[in-house]
Amino acid sequence: MKKINLLGATGSIGTQTLDIIESNPELFTLTAMSAGRNMKKVSEIIAQFKPQLVSVMEKADADRLQAEFPNVKIVHGDEGLIEAAVGIEADVLLNSVIGSVGLKPTLAAIAAGMTIAIANKETLVAAGDLVVQAAKRHQVPLVPVDSEHSALFQALNGENEKRITQLIITASGGSFRDLTRDQLQHVTVEQALAHPNWSMGNKLTIDSATMMNKGLEVIEAHHLFAMPYDQIECLLHKESIIHSMVEFEDTSVMAQLGSPDMRVPIQYALTYPDRIPMANAKRLRLDEIGKLHFEKMDFERFRALSFAYDAGREGGTLPTAMNAANEVAVQLFMEGRIPFMKIEDIIEQMMDQHQTISHPDLEEILETDRVTRKKVYGIVK
Ligand SMILES: NC(=O)c1ccc[n+]([C@@H]2O[C@H](COP(=O)([O-])OP(=O)(O)OC[C@H]3O[C@@H](n4cnc5c(N)ncnc54)[C@H](OP(=O)(O)O)[C@@H]3O)[C@@H](O)[C@H]2O)c1
């Protein structure tokens, strides 16, 4: 029985993780969880899965929950999020919170020796070096949940990593993949949230529309697989059937395929190196699909992707600043306060202004994150 502490339990990945726990009660149990503000869902999860500890964002929500569930320890805020990660002994931290707020709990869980199943890519972008070094120091596995990174991880199973020539990350292209930059000027939040292949949380769906999601994934892959940026390529693949590929020195390419269903990589992260059946999953029928399409990535069209390569190559605190600028810009777009194209402008401006610290410690990372967020709110005011 694997004990799981789950951050972001009310979100898209969190909900699908709970599906897997529910389908396999003899294998998994939920020991602690965190959520943000969705109290209706939190109450339902507590009633069904009976975790011992729950963290929510606001104190008032925590007080109400404590009255409703007197036998569960209820905590709140950023400290509560860390307690949800490590306050109850568990085997795995599945981190599916959104944003760099996931950094401190991840580091705490690594220090506690827990296996980290990581969906929360912003943590690896904001502080990839610190997280990977800590995982090495504590000999803790970092198992990817993101479908692309799970695909790379699976393609690398049993391979000699020295023989890799390239990681090829596929991209569906997001909601606006067929629009020109001119056509993007007046797109709405509703249009941006209509992803053609995947059903995901709002922030990630917007990140897919700007292609920043792929940029974050490039940086994530750099850290997870210790691969130089020149050896990480992105390929437009609209069907989202090939989830990513690895090319080796002998020119062989290993790909992982499947119907788009995030429960598959989530479950694999929890059962690795084993596999178990997947309840209610759609099997891949290539004869029904017929054709798969691939296009070279256009860096002029998807400027956010080139920002991410630039930030990743420079390293230090620049990816932290880029990520923070993106998180706030996406939030402002969703609130209707800036147009879609302004997201890129804000990221570019914040990156231009940023004075990179090459080998930052945790405090310098947190300060970069805080200052960049403040600056973005300043510009928009
Ligand atoms: N969704 C996918 O298919 C997918 C695929 C690959 C990778 N990922 C990655 O997985 C992570 C989660 O994505 P998602 O789509 O599942 O996001 P989501 O649906 O927006 O869920 C985010 C979760 O985090 C909670 N949360 C938000 N802000 C918080 C804060 N400041 N403090 C504490 N908790 C907070 C939310 O709580 P409330 O809802 O209760 O407010 C919710 O439980 C992201 O890093 C994303 O890039 C997602």
The ligand as a Gaussian input file, in Angstrom:
#p B3LYP/6-31G(d) Opt

LIG

0 1
 N       -3.883000      19.392000     -16.163000
 C       -3.043000      18.686000     -16.890000
 O       -3.462000      17.920000     -17.770000
 C       -1.548000      18.787000     -16.662000
 C       -0.682000      18.077000     -17.476000
 C        0.678000      18.154000     -17.237000
 C        1.174000      18.954000     -16.227000
 N        0.318000      19.666000     -15.458000
 C        0.863000      20.533000     -14.400000
 O        0.276000      20.166000     -13.164000
 C        0.094000      21.321000     -12.337000
 C       -1.391000      21.438000     -11.995000
 O       -2.130000      21.670000     -13.193000
 P       -3.711000      21.538000     -13.231000
 O       -4.102000      21.700000     -14.642000
 O       -4.140000      20.324000     -12.474000
 O       -4.126000      22.858000     -12.397000
 P       -5.536000      23.255000     -11.800000
 O       -6.621000      22.406000     -12.354000
 O       -5.664000      24.723000     -11.933000
 O       -5.376000      22.873000     -10.253000
 C       -4.493000      23.568000      -9.433000
 C       -4.614000      23.075000      -7.997000
 O       -3.798000      23.895000      -7.173000
 C       -4.611000      24.562000      -6.171000
 N       -4.042000      25.892000      -5.986000
 C       -4.069000      26.923000      -6.866000
 N       -3.387000      27.971000      -6.381000
 C       -2.914000      27.586000      -5.164000
 C       -2.150000      28.242000      -4.146000
 N       -1.708000      29.501000      -4.295000
 N       -1.864000      27.561000      -3.017000
 C       -2.298000      26.287000      -2.861000
 N       -3.025000      25.618000      -3.784000
 C       -3.334000      26.275000      -4.906000
 C       -6.016000      24.543000      -6.742000
 O       -6.966000      24.665000      -5.701000
 P       -8.511000      25.132000      -5.898000
 O       -8.948000      24.649000      -7.248000
 O       -9.185000      24.425000      -4.745000
 O       -8.547000      26.606000      -5.749000
 C       -6.018000      23.178000      -7.411000
 O       -6.169000      22.154000      -6.461000
 C        0.624000      22.507000     -13.154000
 O        1.954000      22.762000     -12.829000
 C        0.545000      22.005000     -14.591000
 O        1.464000      22.631000     -15.434000
 C       -1.025000      19.590000     -15.647000

